[in-house]
Amino acid sequence: MTKYEKMADRFVKSGLDKDVFARKAGVKGSTLRYYLRRAKEIRASKDDSEESSEPEFMAIDLGASTHVDREITITMPGGLIIRVPIC
């Protein structure tokens, strides 16, 4: 756990207002807000890396076709579209 996450956890558990907590913790309000933002970014990054660590695959049935110019289109959850030509 990073120092940012530790400070964020202490703040949440305290139940105090940001400025009050910052004073009691001996840091500036702007420093606390920075720590809270960094903790949120770090946790979001960890969540993203955990989700993407296990790829999911799905079988594709191309079927029989006499058409020469074919492609597979893959639409990713974020909207990215990947087109793979099939010869």
Backbone bond lengths (Angstrom), bond angles and torsions (degrees), N, CA, C in turn:
res aa  C-N    CA-C-N  psi(-1)  N-CA   C-N-CA  omega(-1)  CA-C   N-CA-C  phi
1 M - - - 1.454 - - 1.536 107.79 -
2 T 1.317 116.69 131.77 1.461 121.22 -178.03 1.521 110.86 -78.10
3 K 1.335 115.77 166.18 1.463 119.85 178.31 1.535 110.43 -63.10
4 Y 1.322 116.88 -29.91 1.461 120.78 178.82 1.530 110.46 -67.39
5 E 1.335 115.26 -44.61 1.464 119.92 179.87 1.525 111.24 -66.47
6 K 1.334 116.91 -38.33 1.468 120.46 178.60 1.521 110.85 -62.52
7 M 1.340 116.48 -45.49 1.466 120.56 179.49 1.524 109.93 -64.18
8 A 1.328 117.58 -41.44 1.467 121.23 179.55 1.525 110.47 -62.67
9 D 1.327 117.12 -41.89 1.466 120.68 178.55 1.521 111.16 -64.09
10 R 1.339 116.21 -43.11 1.473 119.57 178.25 1.525 110.51 -61.17
11 F 1.336 116.24 -41.10 1.464 120.44 179.96 1.528 111.00 -63.03
12 V 1.321 116.99 -48.29 1.469 121.21 -178.62 1.526 110.39 -61.10
13 K 1.336 116.73 -45.36 1.466 120.88 -178.93 1.524 112.28 -65.72
14 S 1.344 117.03 -27.81 1.468 120.44 -177.75 1.522 112.37 -69.10
15 G 1.337 116.42 -33.04 1.462 120.16 -177.05 1.521 112.95 72.98
16 L 1.320 117.16 8.87 1.463 121.65 -177.78 1.523 111.90 -87.97
17 D 1.322 114.84 162.46 1.457 122.92 171.51 1.535 107.60 -65.50
18 K 1.330 117.72 151.27 1.466 121.03 -177.75 1.528 112.55 -55.96
19 D 1.334 116.28 -46.73 1.467 119.06 -177.53 1.522 112.03 -66.38
20 V 1.320 117.20 -39.59 1.465 121.45 178.94 1.528 109.84 -65.45
21 F 1.330 116.29 -45.82 1.467 119.93 179.39 1.528 110.41 -61.76
22 A 1.331 116.91 -44.08 1.464 120.80 -179.06 1.524 110.64 -58.92
23 R 1.334 117.05 -45.13 1.464 120.65 178.76 1.525 110.95 -59.90
24 K 1.337 116.25 -46.84 1.471 120.72 -178.93 1.526 111.69 -66.02
25 A 1.338 116.79 -32.32 1.466 121.14 -179.70 1.528 111.76 -82.63
26 G 1.338 116.32 -10.14 1.460 120.28 178.88 1.513 114.17 78.41
27 V 1.339 116.40 28.29 1.470 120.47 177.21 1.521 109.15 -125.96
28 K 1.312 115.67 160.54 1.465 120.35 176.20 1.525 109.38 -72.23
29 G 1.326 116.25 154.41 1.463 121.14 177.41 1.521 111.77 -58.96
30 S 1.337 115.96 -38.68 1.470 119.88 179.97 1.529 110.93 -66.53
31 T 1.327 116.53 -34.33 1.465 120.36 177.88 1.521 110.24 -66.82
32 L 1.329 116.16 -43.52 1.468 119.84 178.30 1.522 110.42 -61.26
33 R 1.324 116.95 -45.18 1.469 119.98 179.90 1.530 110.59 -61.27
34 Y 1.333 117.56 -38.21 1.465 121.67 176.85 1.530 109.98 -63.43
35 Y 1.326 116.72 -45.85 1.464 121.10 179.60 1.525 110.90 -60.87
36 L 1.318 116.71 -42.63 1.469 120.18 179.90 1.526 110.83 -63.91
37 R 1.331 116.21 -41.47 1.469 120.36 179.09 1.535 110.61 -65.08
38 R 1.344 117.04 -44.87 1.468 120.60 179.26 1.524 111.21 -62.42
39 A 1.344 116.83 -41.60 1.470 120.48 179.31 1.521 110.11 -60.94
40 K 1.326 116.40 -41.45 1.466 120.77 179.39 1.532 110.45 -64.17
41 E 1.339 116.92 -43.07 1.469 120.96 179.19 1.526 111.29 -64.29
42 I 1.325 116.41 -42.18 1.466 121.00 -179.15 1.518 110.24 -64.01
43 R 1.322 116.26 -44.54 1.469 119.90 -179.66 1.524 111.07 -65.78
44 A 1.333 116.72 -38.91 1.470 120.18 178.04 1.525 109.95 -64.60
45 S 1.323 116.47 -40.05 1.462 121.09 178.77 1.522 110.95 -64.32
46 K 1.325 116.99 -40.82 1.466 121.04 177.78 1.524 110.42 -63.84
47 D 1.340 116.45 -41.70 1.467 120.58 179.29 1.519 110.67 -62.39
48 D 1.348 116.36 -43.25 1.464 120.74 179.94 1.519 111.32 -63.44
49 S 1.337 116.87 -42.73 1.463 119.32 -177.53 1.520 111.12 -69.64
50 E 1.330 117.87 -32.45 1.463 120.43 177.45 1.519 110.78 -68.07
51 E 1.326 116.13 -40.10 1.464 120.16 -179.72 1.522 111.12 -66.95
52 S 1.326 117.10 -38.85 1.461 119.93 -174.94 1.526 113.05 -87.03
53 S 1.332 118.45 -2.75 1.456 119.88 -177.38 1.523 112.57 -74.03
54 E 1.309 118.38 -21.74 1.458 121.51 179.66 1.526 109.64 -118.00
55 P 1.341 117.10 99.20 1.466 119.00 -179.17 1.524 111.34 -67.52
56 E 1.311 114.47 146.58 1.459 120.15 177.34 1.524 108.04 -111.11
57 F 1.324 115.58 134.70 1.458 120.66 179.71 1.519 109.54 -120.10
58 M 1.320 115.04 150.02 1.451 120.72 179.20 1.529 107.76 -131.99
59 A 1.316 116.21 135.06 1.463 120.61 179.00 1.524 109.71 -68.68
60 I 1.324 116.04 141.26 1.463 121.67 179.51 1.519 108.59 -120.75
61 D 1.329 116.70 124.88 1.458 121.25 177.05 1.519 107.27 -98.21
62 L 1.326 116.48 110.23 1.456 120.76 -178.18 1.522 112.33 -81.22
63 G 1.310 116.55 -20.05 1.459 119.58 179.07 1.521 111.43 69.06
64 A 1.317 115.77 175.51 1.463 121.03 178.89 1.518 108.57 -92.16
65 S 1.321 115.71 132.93 1.455 119.56 -179.87 1.521 109.17 -149.01
66 T 1.321 115.40 147.30 1.458 119.93 176.99 1.520 110.23 -97.03
67 H 1.325 116.45 -6.48 1.461 121.23 -179.62 1.526 109.15 -69.58
68 V 1.336 116.82 130.29 1.457 121.49 -174.71 1.532 112.00 -82.68
69 D 1.321 117.27 -42.59 1.467 121.24 -176.75 1.526 110.13 -89.08
70 R 1.329 115.71 90.58 1.466 120.36 179.16 1.521 109.08 -120.13
71 E 1.320 114.74 161.21 1.450 119.66 175.48 1.522 109.67 -150.88
72 I 1.306 115.20 155.21 1.460 121.33 173.50 1.521 105.85 -100.35
73 T 1.312 116.88 131.49 1.454 121.09 177.27 1.522 108.27 -111.65
74 I 1.319 115.11 125.82 1.463 121.31 178.64 1.520 107.32 -116.30
75 T 1.331 116.33 123.52 1.454 121.07 177.12 1.521 108.37 -106.96
76 M 1.322 116.26 118.11 1.459 122.35 -178.11 1.531 109.87 -82.08
77 P 1.345 117.70 158.28 1.465 121.34 -179.19 1.526 113.76 -54.91
78 G 1.325 118.22 -33.18 1.459 121.09 -179.43 1.520 113.43 -81.58
79 G 1.333 117.89 0.21 1.455 121.17 178.59 1.524 114.19 101.76
80 L 1.329 117.89 -8.52 1.458 121.43 178.05 1.522 109.25 -64.32
81 I 1.334 116.59 133.19 1.463 121.63 179.64 1.524 108.42 -113.08
82 I 1.332 115.94 127.47 1.464 122.12 179.31 1.519 107.67 -116.44
83 R 1.342 116.10 125.80 1.461 120.80 178.67 1.523 108.39 -115.34
84 V 1.334 115.89 126.17 1.463 121.70 -179.16 1.519 108.07 -117.65
85 P 1.351 117.45 115.51 1.465 119.43 179.57 1.528 111.04 -70.64
86 I 1.325 115.53 144.25 1.461 122.23 177.87 1.519 107.21 -116.78
87 C 1.318 116.17 124.80 1.468 120.46 -178.69 1.499 110.91 -92.04
